[in-house]
Amino acid sequence: MVDASAEQKSVDELIRILDLERIEVNRFRGITPPSRSIRVFGGQVIAQALVAAYRTVEDRHCHSMHAYFIRPGNPNIPILYEVDQARNGRSFTTRRVVAIQNGEQIFNLAASFQVEEAGFEHQIAMPDVPGPENLMSEDESRLALAKTADPELAKLLSVPRPIELRYVKPQDMEHPAKMDTDSPVWMKLNKTIGDDLHLHHAVLAYASDMTLLDTCVRPHGVNFFTDTVQMASLDHAMWFHQPFRTDEWLLYAQDSPSASGGRGFNRGSVFTKDGRLVASVTQEGLIRPTKKKQNS
């Protein structure tokens, strides 16, 4: 059974790590919560970099950001975020953020911010899928797998997460069958937070990296838990279209048009429950086939 209080504490932890320490006008320090992983989760670095950029912007919201993962982050040491105030215009503001550990860049992000404006409006329709109410939480599947997994993997699977996921077309974690890349998933923060849109942007940036890379390996019958593929995010781009709340259900409609050269390309559209398209995401990731390790 999923521990609701532990999940809510994980939300508090997420909000805490998004509250960066300001060192100088354009420099911030981010921390990673205690982790059983050997590298920092990519969504955390995206979200913290966006927060750093937001700390240097007033009276406007991010409408797009583009990022590259350069090196794996070490979860045991802080991350320094340096912001370059590239441009402060009348309607648009541009920021560049570099994440640094041990004197080396591990990640960079460019983000653009805009004052609120009225204009033409249109959007694509939300996919016709079942709502989240009767779908199984992925946390339940992870806990079930943890009961039979080796101790190291079981610890990883048992870590409470701040975002609840409910897949419309779930793929078996332990023995993934080959499936099409159409992968809609409902997501929601496990605790209600305030009305700050900037914080909701950061939380969605964090959540957008949780499931997207998995989309391009679904047709190949592998996933993060198999030992026949090396997976890592290479780049990540997001566009924010309309206001939203991450503590209410959002549908993340994902697909992968192409995979080649050891890389997979993924797309995501984020809808509110009432059908508003609020964000779009793209990502390319490393999906390098590896030989299965033989037991000695």
N, C-alpha and C positions, 0 to 999 in steps of 0.2 A: 504494500500500500504506500502511495506517495505521501510524504510528510509535508503537509501544507505550511506548517510553521517554518520548516527548513527552507522551503521554496521562497517564502516571504523574506526570510533573512538574507537569501541570496540576492533578492531585489535590493535590499538595503545596502548590501556589499557593492552591487553594481553602481548604484547612485553614488556611493562613497568614492569609488575609483574614478568616476567621471567628474568629481569635484577636484580638479587639478590644483596643485600648489603653485602659486605664482612666485617665481624666483626674481625675475626682472620684468620690465614692461612687456617684452615679447618672448619671454622664456618661462616654461612651465615644467613641472615635474609630475609624472604619472607613476603610479605603482600598480603591481599585479597582485591580486589576492592569492593566498596560499593555493598552490596548484599541484596536481599530480602529473601535469603535462611537462614535457621537456622544452616546450616553446610557448610563447605568448599567443593566445588566440587572436587571429587576425582582426575579428570584429572589434575587439577591445582597442586595438591600436587605431583603427579607423575612427571609432567613436571618440577616443581621447584626443586625437588630432583635430577632429571637428570642433570639440569643446575648446581646445586651445585657440583655434581660429575665431570662434564666436567671442572669446574673451577680449578680442581686440576690435570688435565690430559693435556699432550701436544702431538701434532703430531700423534694422533690416534683417531679413531671414535668408538662410542658405537656399539657393534654388538648384545648384549643381555642384558636384565634387568629383574629382578624378584622382585616383591614388595608385601607387605602385608599391608592392612588397619587394624589398631588396635583399634583406637577410632575415633569418629567423630571430625573433626576440627572445631574450633570456628572461624567464619569469622571476628569477631570483634577484634581479637588480632593477632600480628605477629606470624609467625612460625619460629622456630630456626632449621636450618639444620646443623647437625654435620657430617662431612665426615671422615671416617676411610680409610686411604691410605693403604689398605690391602696388595697390591703387585704391584711392578713396574718391570715387566719383559722385556725381549728384544722384544717380539712380543705382549704380552698381559699385560694389566693393569687391576687390580681389585679394585673396590671401594665399600664401604658400607656406606649408608647414613641413618641417623635416624632423623626423623622430630619430634620436641618437642614443646608442649604448656603446660604452667603451670607446668613444671617439669615432664610431663608424655609423653611417646612416643605415637604418634598418627599414625605413619606410618614408615615403614622401607623399604629400597631398596638396592639390590645388583646389580651392573652393571659391565660388562666386556667390555674392549676397546681393539682394535687391530690395528696394523699398516696395511696399505694397502698391500694386497698380491694378486697375480694371482693364479688361480687354476681351478679345474674342475667346470663346470657350467651346471645346468639344473633347470627347474622350472615347476610347474603345469600351465595349461592354464587358462587365465582369463575367467570367465563365459561370455556367450553370452547374453548380456543384452542391452537394449536401452541406448544411451548416455544421458548425463545430459541436453542437450539443450532443449528438449521438456517436461521435467519433472517439476512438481510443486515444488517450494521451500517449505521446511517444515516451514519456517518463515511465509509464507502466511497462512498456516493451523493454526499455533499458534495464529496469529493475529485474524483470523476468530473466533476461539474458545474463545479468550479473550473478544469478544463483548458480549458473553452470560454467561461467567463464573462469579463466585462470585468475589468481588473486590480483595481479597488476591491472588487468583489464576490468575486473569487477570493481576495483576502487574508482577507476575512471568513470565507469557507467553509473556508479552510485552517487556521484557528486550532484547535489541539488543545483538546478539551473534557474535563473531568473525569468526565463521565457518559456511558456508552455507551448508545445507544438502538437498539432493534431493533423496528421496526413490524411488527405482524401484517398490517396492511392498508396498506402504504405508498402514498403519493400522489406522483406524479412532481413533483419540485421545480420544474423549468423549465417544464413544460407541464401544470399540475395539471388533471386531469379532475374532473368533478363526481362526488362520492362521498357516501355516507351519513355521518352524524356518528359512527357507532360506530368508535372508533379506539383499540384496545388496543395498548399499546407496552410492551415489556420494557425495564427500565432497571437499571443497575448502576454503582456507582462503579468507576473503572478501577484501583483499588489498595486493598488491605486496610488498614483503619484499626483503631483500638482499639475497646474495648467500651463507651465512654461513650455512653449512650442520648441524652443531651442533644446531643451532636455529630451523631448519626445523625438526630435530629429536624431539626437545622439543615440538614444536607445534603439531606434529603428536601424541606424547605421550598424550598431552592434549586432542586432538580430539578423540583418540581411546577409551576413556571412556565415550563419549557422547551418544553412541547408543548401545554398545555391550550388556549390561545387559538386555536391553529390548528384546533381541532376544529370551531368554529362557522363557519368559512369553507369547509370541505371541500365542502358542497353547492353552493357558488357558483363553484367552479373558479378560486379565487384563493388566494394564500398570501403569506407574508412576502416572497418573492422577486419577486412580480409587482409592477407599478407601477400597479395599478388599485384598490388598497385601502390605507387608512391604518389601522394596527393598533397598539393600545396597551392594556395591562392597566389596568383602572379600580379593581377591588377584588379581594380574595383572602381566602378563609377555609379553614381546615384544622382537622380533628379527628383526634387521635391516639388510636387504640383499644387497640392492643397493642404490645409491644416488637417491634423488627425491626432488621435490619442493612441499610444501604444499599450495602455492599460484597458483597451477595448479590443474585441476580436478584429484582426486584420487578415485578409486572404492574400497569401503570397503565391501568385500563379507563376510557376517556373517552367522553363523548357530549355533545351539545348539544341540549337540548329546545326552545330558542327563540332567534330573532334578530329584532330589530325596533328601529326608531328609531336605527339606526346603531350598535346594541350587540348583542353576542352573549353568551348565557349558557351556561356550560359546567360539567360535573360530572365528577369523577374518583373512582374507588375504587382503592385500592392494596392488592394482595394479595401475600403471600409465595408462593414457588413451590409450597409444600404447601397453599395455599388459604386461609390465614388472612387475614381482612380487617384490616389494620393502620392504615389511615388513609382519610379521606374529604376531598375537596377540592371547592370551588365557586369560580367566578370569573366576573365579567362584564368584558367588554372592549369597547373602541371598535373597530368594524369599518366605517369610513366609506368608501363607494365613492368613488373619484376617477377623473378622466378620464385615460386613458393618455397619457403624454407623447409628443409627436411628435418624431422625429429631425430636427434642423435641417440 
